[in-house]
Amino acid sequence: MQNIIFNKSFDELDKESFFEIIEKISTSFNLSYIDSVLYFCEKMDVEIDDPSIIKLICPALRSKLEEDAIRLHLIKKRKKTLQ
């Protein structure tokens, strides 16, 4: 796999730039969003469950991760309910 060049240090990332990096990894390497986050964490030498990673997950990325998890049968699809 080729290396993605991260133009920001980990401490400088915000939710938007993190999502852009994950999308770039996903499309460049044809990876799922789950695998892209794992790839990022490996390259940045940070644990996947690190609170700083969790804080970077925006609603759009959360939705993509959930779609991947459903497709991979890791979680069940949520039933929409009226509120």
C-alpha positions as CSV (number, residue, x, y, z in Angstrom):
1,M,0.0,0.0,0.0
2,Q,1.2,3.5,-0.8
3,N,1.4,6.0,2.0
4,I,-1.1,8.8,2.4
5,I,0.7,12.0,3.3
6,F,-1.1,13.6,6.3
7,N,-0.6,17.3,6.0
8,K,-1.6,18.0,9.6
9,S,-0.3,16.5,12.8
10,F,-2.7,14.4,14.9
11,D,-3.2,17.2,17.4
12,E,-4.2,19.7,14.7
13,L,-7.0,17.5,13.3
14,D,-10.7,18.5,13.6
15,K,-13.7,16.5,12.6
16,E,-13.9,17.8,9.1
17,S,-10.2,17.2,8.2
18,F,-10.3,13.7,9.9
19,F,-13.3,12.8,7.7
20,E,-11.5,14.0,4.6
21,I,-8.4,11.9,5.4
22,I,-10.6,8.8,6.1
23,E,-12.4,9.3,2.8
24,K,-9.1,9.8,0.9
25,I,-7.8,6.6,2.5
26,S,-11.0,4.7,1.7
27,T,-11.0,5.7,-2.0
28,S,-7.2,5.5,-2.5
29,F,-7.0,1.9,-1.2
30,N,-10.5,0.8,-1.9
31,L,-11.0,0.1,1.8
32,S,-14.2,0.2,4.0
33,Y,-14.5,3.2,6.3
34,I,-13.8,0.9,9.2
35,D,-10.6,-0.3,7.7
36,S,-9.6,3.2,6.7
37,V,-9.9,4.4,10.4
38,L,-7.9,1.3,11.4
39,Y,-5.2,2.2,8.8
40,F,-5.1,5.8,10.0
41,C,-4.7,4.7,13.6
42,E,-1.9,2.3,12.7
43,K,0.0,4.9,10.7
44,M,-0.4,7.6,13.4
45,D,0.5,5.1,16.1
46,V,-2.7,5.7,18.1
47,E,-5.1,3.2,19.6
48,I,-8.5,2.9,17.9
49,D,-10.3,3.4,21.2
50,D,-8.3,6.5,22.2
51,P,-10.7,9.2,23.3
52,S,-9.1,11.7,20.9
53,I,-10.0,9.5,17.9
54,I,-13.6,9.0,19.2
55,K,-13.9,12.8,19.4
56,L,-13.0,13.2,15.7
57,I,-15.8,11.1,14.4
58,C,-18.4,13.4,12.9
59,P,-22.0,12.4,12.3
60,A,-21.3,11.8,8.6
61,L,-18.4,9.5,9.4
62,R,-20.4,7.8,12.1
63,S,-23.1,7.0,9.5
64,K,-20.5,5.6,7.1
65,L,-19.0,3.4,9.8
66,E,-22.5,2.2,10.8
67,E,-23.3,1.3,7.2
68,D,-20.1,-0.7,6.9
69,A,-20.8,-2.5,10.2
70,I,-24.3,-3.4,9.0
71,R,-23.0,-4.6,5.6
72,L,-20.4,-6.7,7.4
73,H,-23.0,-8.1,9.8
74,L,-21.2,-6.6,12.8
75,I,-24.3,-4.9,14.0
76,K,-28.0,-5.1,13.2
77,K,-29.8,-2.5,11.2
78,R,-31.7,-0.1,13.4
79,K,-35.5,0.1,12.9
80,K,-36.6,3.6,12.4
81,T,-39.2,4.7,14.9
82,L,-41.5,7.6,15.0
83,Q,-41.0,10.0,17.9
